[in-house]
Amino acid sequence: MDWAEGSKRMARRQLKVVKLLEPDLCIECRFAQMASVELQDGTVQRMVHCRRLDCDNWDTTTAETAKGVRAEEEGA
């Protein structure tokens, strides 16, 4: 899936980049997967993408808007 397709899929969602309080907790979480995230300035970073919308492991005080996300395939 390319950025355009990923952006269309996520068009109805407001993507945010947040800090994780305990990143190690996300490693085994069933809601988390690695993804390439495009930031507002156009840079792309590898991050954890969380499908859970109410996680207690987030620090949202410095949340930034993300432009797009592309989930990485398992085993890639």
Secondary structure, 3 states (H helix, E strand, C coil): CCHHHHHHHCCCCCCEEEEECCCHHHHCCCCEEEEEEEECCCCEEEEEEECCCCCCCEEEEEEEEEEEEEECCCCC
